[in-house]
Amino acid sequence: MRNLLLARLKENSRFGEKRINELSEFLLAYVQQQLRSHDPDLRDFAEAQKWTALAYVRPSKAARELALALKKAYQGR
């Protein structure tokens, strides 16, 4: 559903790629507080949202952070 909505947003001449980037930046700012939550489920959800937003505006950073998180998760096994 998200991909369909993003595709339609991108195709719309009133919004396009610029609006997707603005929404991604907004989401990054919004989840910052949740990333410091004491609730691990909320932190996990916020982190997933952060990676999704980063994938649009800073894909290299998203890939690095995701790789580090996976490495950390597998080292803990």
N, C-alpha and C positions, 0 to 999 in steps of 0.2 A: 504494500500500500504506500509506504514512504517513497519508494522509487517511482511509482506512478505519479504521485503528487509532485515530486521534485521535477520529473520530466515535464509535466504540464506547466509548472512554474517557470522552468527554463525556456519553454517554447513561447510563453506569453510575452509579447513585445513590451508590455508595461512593466515587467519584472525582470526576467532573464537571469543571467549568471550573477549580475551585480546584487540582486536581491537575495539569492542563495548565499552569497558570501556574507551579506549583512546579517542574515538569520543565523549563519554559522558563528559569527563573532558574538552575536547576542547569546546564543546557547553556551558558548565558552565562558562568557562572563557569568551567566546564570548558574552554571553548575559549580563554580568555584567554591561557594559556601557549602554545598552538599558534599564536596570532596573531603571536607574536614569534619563531616558528621561522625557521631559516635556509633551510628547504626551502620553495620557493615553492608547490609543489603542496599541501603541508600547510597553509600559510597560506591559500591560496585555498579549500580545503575548510572550514577553520575559519571563514573569513569567511562562507561560504554558510550554515553552521550558525548563526552568530551572527545573520544576517539572518532566518533562519527562526524562531529563538527570539524575537527582537525583534518580529517580526510578531504574535506572540501577546500579549506583555506590554506593548510600547510601539510600537504600529504607526506612529505619527507619526515617531518616531526612526528606525525601520527605513526608512521611505519617504525621509526626508532623507538618511540614509547611503547608501542605494542610488542615489539621484539624484546625489549627489556622486561616487560611484564610477563611475557611467556617464559623467558629465561629464568626469571625469579620463581615463577610458579613450578617449573620443572625441576629446579634445583632443590626446592623444598620437599620433594617427594622422597 
